Amino acid sequence: MDAQKPVRGRALTNFIAIIAATGGLLFGYDTGIISGALLQLKTDFHLSTFAQEVVTSAIIAGALVGCITAGPLSDRMGRRRTIMAASILFLIGTVIVTFAHSTALLVASRLILGLAIGAASQIVPIYIAEISPPERRGALVVAFQLAVVSGMTISFITGYLLREESWRLMFGLGFVPASILFIGMLFVPNSPRWLAMKGETERAREVLRRVRPTDAQADQELAEIIDAHDQKAPFRQIFEPWVRPALLASVGIGLLCQLTGTNAVMYYAPTIFSEAGFGHQYALLMSVAVGVAMTLATVFGGWAVDHWGRRTLMLRMLPGAVISLIILGAMFSLHLTGGVGAWITLLSLIGYVIFNVGSLSVAVWLVGAEVFPLSCRGSGMSVVAASHWGADLVISLTTLSLVTLLGPGATFWLFAAVNAFSFIFVMRYVPETKGQSLEALEKSLRDGTFLPASRN
């Protein structure tokens, strides 16, 4: 083999997806590390319940702003440069939070990290989707979600191992992946679809020829892109009747991914279980178990989205989340969380995580990045990410108060009801996108065959 031959095709596509997905690792680590750090922060900063919710949700408020601004920015600057800008914000936010000496500075630094996370959640899935071949798009975009849950898992393990050490080290470790993301993005190409949208046809051809096995395949794909798409459309296009089914499906999943309770468990599981009498060490170990379950569920989901399909995966997994939450709620309501009941509680929690994360969380960024037309994909994904982070903000601001008001048992039952509603929503409004090119999905929107009912 010629040592000077450039990497191309499948190997280059994998490299691009891995580097870009590092943004997901930061997303997961910086949102998840608060779970372990909060037990120390509430003592060091004398935080009330409301103050804990503010510190936790500051990163979500920043993410909400970040995802809204990233869409127009990525359409103007390009997907690659926007991701690089997010990596710089990750670096700045990590430095500030590591050396914060007041609650105000702690909140401000987490707002900056939130801006980076929001931008990454909006643009990284689009970038990967636009550069991936249809038959591998599911697995490659889910690599972003796998990086997110891997980051969460690493944060839970870090929180447990450093439970007797400084919370500053917990936050400071995020500097490493932030540096990798910035440096890595210097060596990857622009999205060929973004280049085509900007009229830079020959540069788009060059990129496609690098990421496809043959030049003939690249040229054919470029011809389909040019034939299918117009120039960038104004933001209001996402509300036009023919685009509305894509908006409903993707925003619905974005909202339900949060309202079903996943991040409530991630952020507050140690606090909830500690206050239920499990003890800090056991509660932190539960978080580690949750993180491992999230990672395994996402690995499985990455396989299933291209074998079962996105819609089929959600419909098969969500009933398991409902049953797990009903059992989990019963264990708390009947005060059976001691002895053997502790194991049932833990298994129910893990079951819920596997069935929920392995379905909605796997699909949320993938479906959002697939269903919109290229001319408004950046704007559409901004709305999806905004709905996701908006719901997350509500959940993070209210979970501890909800547990105080209703008790953990009733809170888990409430989440069970939302998971049941999610099953019905997916059945009615989310089509199967497995194996279809982005151009074919756009055509289904234009000819009115996008919704599941229209395909029967």
The 8 nearest C-alpha neighbors of each residue, nearest first, counted from 0:
[[1, 2, 4, 3, 5, 6, 7, 10],
 [2, 0, 3, 4, 5, 6, 7, 10],
 [1, 3, 4, 0, 5, 6, 7, 10],
 [4, 2, 1, 5, 0, 6, 7, 11],
 [3, 5, 1, 2, 6, 0, 7, 209],
 [6, 4, 3, 7, 2, 209, 1, 11],
 [5, 7, 11, 10, 4, 8, 209, 9],
 [8, 6, 11, 209, 210, 10, 5, 9],
 [7, 9, 210, 211, 212, 11, 10, 209],
 [8, 10, 12, 11, 13, 7, 210, 211],
 [11, 9, 13, 12, 8, 7, 14, 6],
 [10, 12, 7, 14, 13, 8, 9, 6],
 [11, 13, 9, 15, 14, 10, 210, 16],
 [14, 12, 16, 10, 11, 15, 9, 17],
 [13, 15, 11, 17, 12, 16, 18, 10],
 [14, 16, 12, 18, 13, 17, 19, 11],
 [17, 15, 13, 19, 14, 18, 20, 127],
 [18, 16, 20, 14, 15, 19, 13, 21],
 [19, 17, 15, 21, 20, 16, 183, 14],
 [20, 18, 16, 21, 17, 22, 15, 123],
 [19, 21, 143, 22, 23, 17, 18, 16],
 [22, 20, 24, 23, 19, 18, 180, 25],
 [23, 21, 20, 25, 24, 119, 19, 26],
 [22, 24, 147, 26, 146, 20, 21, 25],
 [23, 25, 150, 146, 147, 21, 27, 26],
 [26, 24, 28, 22, 23, 27, 29, 150],
 [25, 27, 23, 116, 24, 29, 28, 147],
 [28, 26, 147, 150, 151, 24, 25, 30],
 [27, 29, 150, 151, 25, 31, 154, 30],
 [28, 30, 31, 32, 26, 27, 25, 173],
 [31, 29, 27, 28, 32, 26, 33, 58],
 [30, 32, 151, 28, 33, 29, 154, 34],
 [33, 31, 154, 34, 29, 28, 35, 30],
 [32, 34, 36, 37, 31, 35, 30, 55],
 [33, 35, 266, 32, 37, 31, 36, 267],
 [36, 34, 158, 33, 37, 32, 38, 155],
 [37, 35, 33, 166, 39, 38, 34, 40],
 [38, 36, 40, 39, 33, 35, 34, 41],
 [37, 39, 36, 40, 41, 35, 42, 270],
 [40, 38, 37, 42, 36, 41, 43, 166],
 [41, 39, 37, 43, 42, 44, 38, 36],
 [40, 42, 46, 45, 44, 39, 43, 38],
 [41, 43, 45, 40, 39, 44, 46, 38],
 [44, 42, 40, 45, 41, 39, 46, 38],
 [43, 45, 46, 41, 42, 40, 102, 101],
 [46, 44, 42, 41, 43, 47, 40, 50],
 [47, 45, 41, 50, 44, 51, 48, 42],
 [46, 48, 50, 49, 51, 45, 41, 52],
 [49, 47, 51, 50, 52, 46, 399, 400],
 [48, 50, 52, 47, 51, 53, 46, 396],
 [51, 49, 53, 47, 46, 52, 48, 54],
 [52, 50, 48, 54, 49, 53, 46, 55],
 [51, 53, 49, 55, 396, 50, 54, 56],
 [54, 52, 50, 56, 55, 51, 57, 49],
 [55, 53, 51, 57, 106, 52, 56, 50],
 [56, 54, 52, 53, 57, 51, 58, 33],
 [55, 57, 59, 53, 58, 395, 54, 52],
 [58, 56, 60, 110, 59, 54, 55, 109],
 [57, 59, 113, 109, 110, 61, 56, 60],
 [58, 60, 62, 56, 61, 57, 392, 113],
 [61, 59, 57, 63, 62, 58, 56, 392],
 [60, 62, 113, 110, 114, 58, 64, 59],
 [117, 63, 61, 113, 114, 65, 59, 60],
 [62, 64, 60, 388, 385, 61, 65, 66],
 [65, 63, 61, 67, 62, 66, 114, 68],
 [66, 64, 114, 117, 62, 118, 68, 63],
 [65, 67, 117, 118, 69, 121, 381, 63],
 [68, 66, 381, 64, 65, 69, 70, 385],
 [67, 69, 65, 66, 70, 71, 72, 64],
 [68, 70, 72, 118, 66, 67, 71, 73],
 [71, 69, 377, 378, 381, 73, 72, 68],
 [72, 70, 74, 73, 69, 68, 75, 378],
 [71, 73, 69, 75, 70, 74, 76, 68],
 [74, 72, 77, 78, 76, 70, 75, 71],
 [73, 75, 71, 72, 77, 76, 377, 70],
 [74, 76, 72, 73, 77, 71, 70, 78],
 [77, 75, 73, 72, 74, 80, 81, 78],
 [76, 78, 73, 74, 79, 80, 75, 81],
 [77, 79, 73, 81, 80, 126, 122, 82],
 [78, 80, 82, 81, 77, 189, 83, 184],
 [81, 79, 83, 82, 77, 78, 76, 84],
 [80, 82, 84, 78, 83, 79, 73, 85],
 [81, 83, 85, 79, 84, 80, 86, 119],
 [82, 84, 80, 86, 85, 81, 181, 184],
 [83, 85, 81, 87, 82, 86, 80, 88],
 [86, 84, 115, 82, 88, 83, 87, 118],
 [87, 85, 89, 83, 88, 181, 84, 177],
 [88, 86, 90, 84, 89, 85, 91, 83],
 [87, 89, 91, 85, 90, 86, 115, 92],
 [90, 88, 86, 92, 87, 112, 91, 115],
 [89, 91, 87, 93, 88, 92, 177, 174],
 [92, 90, 88, 94, 93, 89, 87, 95],
 [93, 91, 112, 108, 95, 111, 89, 94],
 [94, 92, 90, 96, 91, 95, 89, 171],
 [93, 95, 97, 91, 92, 96, 90, 98],
 [94, 96, 92, 98, 97, 93, 108, 99],
 [97, 95, 99, 108, 93, 98, 105, 94],
 [96, 98, 167, 171, 94, 95, 170, 99],
 [97, 99, 95, 96, 100, 94, 167, 171],
 [98, 100, 96, 105, 104, 97, 101, 95],
 [101, 99, 98, 104, 102, 105, 103, 96],
 [102, 100, 104, 103, 99, 105, 44, 106],
 [101, 103, 105, 104, 106, 44, 100, 99],
 [102, 104, 106, 101, 105, 107, 100, 99],
 [105, 103, 107, 101, 106, 102, 99, 108],
 [104, 106, 102, 108, 103, 99, 107, 96],
 [105, 107, 103, 109, 104, 54, 108, 57],
 [108, 106, 104, 110, 109, 105, 103, 111],
 [109, 107, 92, 96, 111, 110, 105, 106],
 [108, 110, 58, 112, 106, 111, 107, 57],
 [109, 111, 61, 58, 113, 107, 57, 108],
 [112, 110, 114, 108, 113, 92, 109, 61],
 [113, 111, 109, 92, 115, 114, 110, 89],
 [112, 114, 61, 62, 58, 110, 116, 111],
 [113, 115, 65, 61, 62, 111, 117, 112],
 [116, 114, 85, 112, 118, 113, 88, 117],
 [117, 115, 113, 119, 26, 118, 62, 114],
 [62, 118, 116, 66, 65, 120, 114, 119],
 [117, 119, 66, 65, 69, 115, 121, 116],
 [120, 118, 116, 122, 121, 123, 117, 22],
 [121, 119, 117, 118, 122, 116, 123, 384],
 [122, 120, 118, 119, 66, 384, 381, 380],
 [121, 123, 125, 119, 124, 120, 126, 118],
 [122, 124, 126, 119, 125, 120, 19, 121],
 [125, 123, 127, 126, 122, 140, 368, 128],
 [126, 124, 368, 128, 122, 123, 127, 129],
 [125, 127, 123, 129, 124, 128, 78, 122],
 [126, 128, 124, 130, 125, 129, 140, 16],
 [129, 127, 125, 131, 130, 126, 136, 124],
 [130, 128, 126, 127, 131, 125, 190, 192],
 [129, 131, 127, 128, 190, 126, 191, 132],
 [132, 130, 136, 128, 129, 127, 133, 135],
 [131, 133, 135, 134, 136, 130, 211, 436],
 [134, 132, 136, 436, 135, 434, 435, 131],
 [133, 135, 434, 132, 136, 305, 137, 435],
 [136, 134, 133, 137, 132, 138, 139, 131],
 [137, 135, 133, 131, 139, 138, 132, 128],
 [138, 136, 140, 139, 135, 305, 304, 141],
 [137, 139, 301, 141, 140, 136, 135, 142],
 [138, 140, 142, 136, 141, 137, 135, 16],
 [141, 139, 142, 137, 143, 138, 124, 365],
 [140, 142, 144, 138, 143, 139, 301, 137],
 [143, 141, 145, 139, 140, 144, 146, 138],
 [144, 142, 20, 146, 141, 23, 145, 140],
 [143, 145, 147, 141, 146, 142, 361, 148],
 [146, 144, 142, 148, 147, 143, 297, 149],
 [145, 147, 24, 149, 23, 143, 144, 148],
 [148, 146, 27, 23, 24, 144, 150, 145],
 [147, 149, 151, 150, 145, 294, 146, 27],
 [150, 148, 146, 152, 151, 147, 294, 145],
 [151, 149, 28, 27, 24, 153, 147, 148],
 [152, 150, 27, 148, 28, 31, 154, 149],
 [151, 153, 290, 149, 155, 154, 150, 291],
 [152, 154, 150, 156, 151, 155, 157, 149],
 [153, 155, 32, 157, 151, 28, 152, 156],
 [156, 154, 158, 152, 287, 157, 153, 286],
 [155, 157, 159, 153, 158, 154, 287, 160],
 [158, 156, 154, 160, 155, 159, 161, 153],
 [159, 157, 35, 155, 161, 156, 162, 160],
 [158, 160, 162, 156, 157, 161, 283, 155],
 [161, 159, 157, 158, 162, 156, 163, 164],
 [160, 162, 164, 158, 163, 159, 157, 165],
 [163, 161, 159, 164, 158, 160, 35, 165],
 [162, 164, 161, 165, 160, 159, 39, 166],
 [165, 163, 161, 162, 166, 168, 160, 167],
 [166, 164, 167, 168, 161, 163, 169, 162],
 [165, 167, 169, 36, 168, 164, 170, 39],
 [168, 166, 97, 165, 170, 169, 171, 98],
 [167, 169, 171, 170, 166, 165, 172, 97],
 [170, 168, 166, 167, 171, 172, 157, 158],
 [169, 171, 167, 168, 172, 97, 173, 93],
 [172, 170, 168, 97, 173, 169, 174, 167],
 [171, 173, 174, 170, 169, 175, 168, 176],
 [172, 174, 171, 175, 170, 176, 93, 177],
 [173, 175, 177, 172, 176, 90, 171, 93],
 [174, 176, 178, 173, 177, 172, 179, 171],
 [177, 175, 179, 178, 174, 173, 180, 25],
 [178, 176, 174, 180, 175, 179, 86, 90],
 [177, 179, 181, 175, 176, 180, 182, 174],
 [178, 180, 176, 182, 177, 181, 183, 175],
 [181, 179, 183, 177, 178, 182, 21, 184],
 [180, 182, 178, 86, 184, 83, 183, 179],
 [181, 183, 179, 185, 184, 180, 178, 186],
 [184, 182, 180, 185, 181, 186, 179, 18],
 [183, 185, 186, 187, 181, 182, 180, 83],
 [184, 186, 183, 182, 187, 181, 83, 188],
 [185, 187, 184, 183, 188, 182, 15, 18],
 [186, 188, 184, 185, 15, 189, 183, 79],
 [189, 187, 190, 206, 186, 79, 184, 15],
 [188, 190, 79, 191, 78, 187, 77, 194],
 [189, 191, 193, 192, 130, 126, 129, 194],
 [192, 190, 203, 194, 193, 206, 195, 189],
 [193, 191, 195, 194, 190, 196, 129, 203],
 [192, 194, 196, 190, 195, 191, 197, 77],
 [195, 193, 191, 197, 199, 192, 203, 196],
 [194, 196, 192, 198, 200, 197, 199, 193],
 [195, 197, 193, 230, 194, 198, 192, 231],
 [198, 196, 194, 195, 199, 193, 230, 231],
 [197, 199, 195, 196, 200, 194, 230, 193],
 [200, 198, 194, 195, 197, 202, 201, 203],
 [201, 199, 203, 195, 202, 198, 204, 194],
 [200, 202, 204, 203, 199, 205, 195, 194],
 [201, 203, 205, 204, 200, 199, 206, 194],
 [204, 202, 191, 200, 206, 201, 194, 205],
 [203, 205, 201, 207, 202, 206, 208, 200],
 [206, 204, 202, 208, 203, 207, 201, 209],
 [205, 207, 209, 203, 208, 204, 191, 202],
 [208, 206, 217, 204, 210, 209, 205, 211],
 [207, 209, 217, 214, 205, 206, 211, 210],
 [208, 210, 7, 206, 207, 211, 8, 205],
 [209, 211, 8, 207, 7, 208, 12, 11],
 [212, 210, 8, 208, 213, 217, 209, 207],
 [211, 213, 8, 210, 9, 214, 216, 7],
 [214, 212, 215, 216, 211, 217, 208, 8],
 [213, 215, 217, 208, 216, 218, 212, 211],
 [214, 216, 218, 213, 217, 219, 208, 220],
 [217, 215, 219, 213, 214, 218, 220, 211],
 [216, 218, 214, 207, 208, 220, 215, 219],
 [219, 217, 221, 215, 220, 216, 214, 222],
 [218, 220, 222, 216, 221, 217, 215, 223],
 [221, 219, 223, 217, 222, 218, 216, 224],
 [220, 222, 224, 218, 223, 219, 225, 217],
 [221, 223, 219, 225, 220, 224, 226, 218],
 [224, 222, 226, 220, 221, 225, 227, 219],
 [225, 223, 221, 227, 222, 226, 228, 220],
 [224, 226, 222, 223, 227, 228, 221, 195],
 [225, 227, 223, 224, 228, 222, 229, 221],
 [228, 226, 224, 225, 223, 438, 229, 442],
 [229, 227, 225, 226, 224, 373, 374, 230],
 [228, 230, 374, 231, 227, 196, 225, 232],
 [229, 231, 196, 374, 232, 228, 197, 198],
 [230, 232, 374, 375, 196, 229, 233, 373],
 [231, 233, 374, 375, 230, 236, 234, 229],
 [234, 232, 235, 236, 231, 375, 374, 237],
 [233, 235, 236, 378, 237, 232, 375, 379],
 [234, 236, 237, 233, 238, 239, 232, 375],
 [237, 235, 239, 238, 234, 233, 232, 375],
 [236, 238, 235, 242, 239, 379, 234, 375],
 [239, 237, 236, 235, 243, 240, 242, 246],
 [238, 240, 236, 242, 237, 241, 243, 235],
 [241, 239, 243, 242, 238, 244, 237, 236],
 [240, 242, 243, 239, 444, 445, 244, 447],
 [243, 241, 239, 240, 237, 245, 244, 444],
 [242, 244, 246, 240, 245, 238, 241, 239],
 [245, 243, 247, 246, 242, 248, 450, 241],
 [246, 244, 248, 243, 247, 370, 242, 249],
 [245, 247, 243, 244, 249, 248, 250, 242],
 [248, 246, 244, 250, 245, 251, 249, 243],
 [249, 247, 429, 251, 245, 246, 428, 250],
 [248, 250, 367, 252, 251, 246, 247, 245],
 [251, 249, 383, 253, 252, 247, 248, 246],
 [252, 250, 248, 254, 253, 249, 247, 255],
 [251, 253, 255, 249, 250, 254, 363, 256],
 [252, 254, 387, 250, 251, 256, 255, 363],
 [255, 253, 387, 251, 252, 256, 386, 257],
 [254, 256, 258, 252, 257, 259, 253, 251],
 [255, 257, 253, 359, 254, 252, 259, 360],
 [258, 256, 255, 259, 391, 260, 254, 390],
 [257, 259, 255, 260, 256, 254, 390, 417],
 [258, 260, 414, 418, 257, 417, 255, 256],
 [261, 259, 263, 258, 257, 262, 414, 264],
 [262, 260, 264, 263, 257, 259, 265, 352],
 [261, 263, 265, 264, 260, 266, 257, 391],
 [264, 262, 260, 266, 261, 265, 267, 394],
 [263, 265, 268, 262, 261, 267, 266, 260],
 [264, 266, 262, 263, 267, 268, 261, 31],
 [267, 265, 34, 263, 264, 262, 268, 31],
 [266, 268, 270, 264, 269, 265, 263, 271],
 [267, 269, 264, 271, 270, 265, 272, 266],
 [270, 268, 282, 272, 283, 267, 271, 273],
 [269, 271, 273, 267, 268, 272, 274, 38],
 [272, 270, 268, 274, 273, 269, 267, 275],
 [271, 273, 275, 269, 274, 282, 270, 277],
 [272, 274, 278, 277, 270, 275, 276, 279],
 [273, 275, 276, 271, 272, 270, 277, 278],
 [276, 274, 272, 273, 277, 271, 278, 336],
 [275, 277, 274, 273, 278, 272, 337, 336],
 [276, 278, 273, 272, 275, 281, 282, 279],
 [279, 277, 273, 281, 276, 280, 282, 272],
 [280, 278, 282, 273, 281, 283, 277, 269],
 [281, 279, 283, 282, 278, 284, 159, 277],
 [280, 282, 284, 283, 278, 279, 277, 285],
 [281, 283, 269, 279, 285, 284, 280, 272],
 [284, 282, 286, 280, 285, 281, 269, 159],
 [283, 285, 287, 281, 286, 282, 280, 288],
 [286, 284, 288, 282, 283, 287, 289, 281],
 [287, 285, 289, 283, 284, 288, 155, 290],
 [286, 288, 284, 290, 155, 289, 285, 156],
 [289, 287, 285, 291, 286, 290, 292, 284],
 [288, 290, 286, 292, 287, 291, 349, 293],
 [291, 289, 152, 293, 287, 292, 288, 151],
 [290, 292, 294, 288, 293, 289, 152, 295],
 [291, 293, 289, 295, 290, 294, 353, 296],
 [294, 292, 290, 296, 291, 295, 148, 353],
 [293, 295, 291, 297, 292, 148, 296, 149],
 [296, 294, 298, 292, 297, 293, 291, 299],
 [297, 295, 357, 353, 299, 293, 294, 298],
 [296, 298, 300, 294, 357, 299, 295, 145],
 [299, 297, 295, 301, 300, 296, 294, 145],
 [298, 300, 296, 302, 297, 301, 303, 295],
 [301, 299, 297, 303, 302, 357, 298, 304],
 [300, 302, 138, 298, 299, 141, 303, 304],
 [303, 301, 299, 300, 304, 305, 138, 306],
 [302, 304, 300, 306, 307, 305, 301, 299],
 [305, 303, 308, 309, 306, 307, 302, 301],
 [304, 306, 303, 308, 137, 302, 433, 307],
 [307, 305, 303, 304, 308, 302, 433, 309],
 [308, 306, 303, 304, 311, 305, 312, 309],
 [307, 309, 304, 433, 311, 305, 306, 310],
 [310, 308, 304, 312, 311, 431, 362, 433],
 [309, 311, 431, 313, 312, 308, 314, 430],
 [310, 312, 314, 308, 313, 309, 307, 315],
 [313, 311, 315, 309, 310, 314, 358, 308],
 [314, 312, 358, 316, 310, 315, 311, 317],
 [313, 315, 311, 312, 316, 317, 422, 310],
 [314, 316, 312, 313, 311, 317, 318, 319],
 [315, 317, 354, 313, 319, 314, 318, 358],
 [316, 318, 320, 319, 313, 314, 354, 315],
 [319, 317, 321, 320, 316, 322, 315, 419],
 [318, 320, 322, 317, 321, 316, 354, 323],
 [319, 321, 351, 354, 317, 323, 318, 355],
 [322, 320, 415, 318, 324, 319, 323, 418],
 [321, 323, 325, 319, 324, 320, 326, 318],
 [324, 322, 347, 351, 320, 326, 325, 321],
 [325, 323, 327, 321, 415, 326, 322, 411],
 [324, 326, 322, 328, 327, 323, 412, 329],
 [325, 327, 329, 323, 324, 328, 330, 322],
 [328, 326, 324, 330, 329, 347, 325, 344],
 [329, 408, 327, 411, 325, 331, 326, 330],
 [328, 330, 332, 326, 331, 327, 333, 408],
 [331, 329, 335, 327, 333, 328, 332, 336],
 [330, 332, 408, 334, 328, 329, 333, 335],
 [333, 331, 408, 329, 334, 330, 328, 409],
 [332, 334, 330, 335, 331, 329, 408, 336],
 [335, 333, 331, 332, 336, 330, 337, 329],
 [334, 336, 330, 340, 333, 337, 331, 341],
 [337, 335, 341, 340, 334, 330, 344, 331],
 [338, 336, 341, 340, 335, 339, 334, 277],
 [337, 339, 340, 341, 336, 342, 335, 343],
 [340, 338, 341, 342, 337, 343, 336, 335],
 [339, 341, 336, 343, 337, 335, 338, 342],
 [342, 340, 336, 337, 344, 339, 338, 343],
 [341, 343, 345, 344, 340, 339, 346, 338],
 [342, 344, 340, 346, 345, 341, 347, 339],
 [345, 343, 341, 347, 342, 346, 327, 340],
 [344, 346, 342, 348, 347, 343, 341, 349],
 [347, 345, 349, 343, 348, 344, 350, 342],
 [348, 346, 350, 323, 344, 349, 345, 327],
 [347, 349, 345, 351, 346, 350, 344, 352],
 [348, 350, 352, 346, 351, 347, 289, 353],
 [351, 349, 347, 353, 348, 352, 323, 346],
 [350, 352, 320, 323, 348, 354, 349, 353],
 [351, 353, 349, 355, 350, 356, 354, 293],
 [354, 352, 296, 350, 357, 351, 356, 355],
 [353, 355, 320, 316, 357, 351, 352, 319],
 [356, 354, 352, 358, 357, 320, 353, 351],
 [355, 357, 360, 358, 352, 353, 359, 354],
 [358, 356, 296, 354, 297, 300, 355, 353],
 [357, 359, 313, 361, 355, 356, 360, 312],
 [360, 358, 362, 361, 256, 356, 363, 355],
 [361, 359, 356, 363, 362, 358, 256, 357],
 [360, 362, 358, 359, 357, 363, 300, 141],
 [363, 361, 359, 365, 360, 366, 364, 358],
 [362, 364, 360, 365, 366, 253, 252, 359],
 [365, 363, 367, 366, 362, 368, 124, 361],
 [364, 366, 362, 368, 367, 363, 140, 369],
 [367, 365, 369, 368, 364, 363, 362, 370],
 [366, 368, 249, 364, 365, 369, 380, 370],
 [367, 369, 125, 365, 366, 124, 364, 370],
 [370, 368, 366, 367, 371, 437, 365, 128],
 [369, 371, 245, 367, 366, 368, 440, 372],
 [372, 370, 376, 369, 245, 373, 379, 375],
 [373, 371, 441, 374, 376, 375, 370, 438],
 [372, 374, 376, 375, 371, 228, 231, 192],
 [373, 375, 231, 232, 372, 230, 376, 229],
 [376, 374, 378, 373, 377, 232, 372, 379],
 [377, 375, 373, 379, 371, 378, 372, 380],
 [376, 378, 70, 380, 379, 375, 381, 74],
 [379, 377, 381, 70, 375, 376, 380, 234],
 [380, 378, 376, 382, 381, 377, 375, 237],
 [379, 381, 383, 377, 382, 378, 121, 376],
 [382, 380, 378, 67, 384, 70, 379, 383],
 [381, 383, 385, 379, 380, 384, 386, 378],
 [384, 382, 250, 380, 386, 385, 381, 253],
 [383, 385, 387, 381, 386, 382, 121, 66],
 [386, 384, 382, 388, 63, 387, 383, 389],
 [387, 385, 389, 383, 384, 254, 388, 253],
 [386, 388, 253, 384, 254, 385, 390, 389],
 [389, 387, 391, 385, 63, 390, 386, 392],
 [390, 388, 386, 392, 391, 387, 385, 63],
 [389, 391, 393, 392, 388, 387, 254, 257],
 [390, 392, 388, 394, 389, 393, 257, 395],
 [391, 393, 389, 395, 390, 59, 394, 56],
 [394, 392, 390, 396, 391, 395, 397, 389],
 [393, 395, 391, 397, 392, 396, 398, 390],
 [396, 394, 392, 56, 393, 397, 398, 391],
 [397, 395, 52, 393, 394, 392, 56, 398],
 [396, 398, 400, 394, 395, 399, 401, 393],
 [399, 397, 401, 400, 394, 395, 402, 396],
 [400, 398, 402, 401, 397, 403, 48, 267],
 [399, 401, 403, 397, 398, 402, 404, 48],
 [402, 400, 398, 404, 403, 399, 397, 405],
 [401, 403, 406, 407, 399, 405, 400, 404],
 [404, 402, 400, 401, 406, 405, 399, 407],
 [405, 403, 401, 402, 406, 400, 399, 407],
 [406, 404, 402, 409, 401, 403, 410, 407],
 [405, 407, 402, 403, 408, 409, 404, 410],
 [408, 406, 410, 402, 409, 411, 331, 405],
 [409, 328, 407, 332, 331, 411, 410, 406],
 [408, 410, 412, 411, 407, 405, 406, 328],
 [411, 409, 407, 413, 412, 408, 402, 405],
 [410, 412, 328, 414, 408, 413, 409, 324],
 [413, 411, 415, 409, 414, 410, 328, 325],
 [414, 412, 410, 416, 415, 411, 409, 417],
 [413, 415, 411, 417, 259, 412, 416, 260],
 [416, 414, 321, 412, 418, 413, 324, 417],
 [417, 415, 419, 413, 414, 418, 420, 412],
 [416, 418, 420, 414, 419, 259, 415, 421],
 [419, 417, 421, 415, 420, 259, 416, 321],
 [420, 418, 416, 422, 421, 417, 321, 415],
 [419, 421, 417, 423, 418, 422, 424, 416],
 [422, 420, 418, 424, 419, 423, 425, 417],
 [421, 423, 419, 425, 420, 424, 314, 317],
 [424, 422, 426, 420, 421, 425, 427, 419],
 [423, 425, 421, 427, 426, 422, 428, 420],
 [426, 424, 429, 422, 428, 427, 423, 421],
 [425, 427, 423, 424, 428, 422, 429, 314],
 [428, 426, 424, 425, 429, 423, 451, 452],
 [427, 429, 425, 248, 424, 450, 426, 451],
 [428, 430, 425, 248, 427, 426, 310, 450],
 [431, 429, 451, 450, 432, 310, 449, 428],
 [430, 432, 310, 433, 309, 308, 429, 311],
 [433, 431, 435, 430, 434, 309, 308, 440],
 [432, 434, 308, 435, 431, 305, 309, 304],
 [435, 433, 134, 133, 432, 436, 305, 135],
 [436, 434, 433, 432, 439, 133, 437, 440],
 [435, 437, 439, 133, 438, 440, 434, 132],
 [436, 438, 440, 439, 369, 441, 435, 370],
 [437, 439, 441, 436, 440, 227, 442, 224],
 [440, 438, 442, 436, 441, 437, 435, 443],
 [441, 439, 443, 437, 442, 438, 370, 436],
 [440, 442, 438, 444, 372, 439, 443, 437],
 [441, 443, 439, 445, 444, 440, 446, 438],
 [444, 442, 449, 448, 440, 446, 441, 445],
 [445, 443, 441, 449, 447, 442, 446, 241],
 [444, 446, 442, 443, 447, 241, 441, 242],
 [445, 447, 443, 444, 448, 442, 449, 241],
 [448, 446, 444, 445, 449, 443, 241, 453],
 [449, 447, 443, 453, 446, 450, 454, 444],
 [448, 450, 443, 444, 447, 430, 451, 453],
 [449, 451, 453, 430, 452, 448, 428, 429],
 [452, 450, 430, 454, 453, 428, 427, 429],
 [453, 451, 454, 450, 455, 427, 428, 448],
 [452, 454, 448, 450, 451, 455, 449, 447],
 [455, 453, 451, 452, 448, 450, 449, 430],
 [454, 452, 453, 451, 450, 448, 449, 430]]
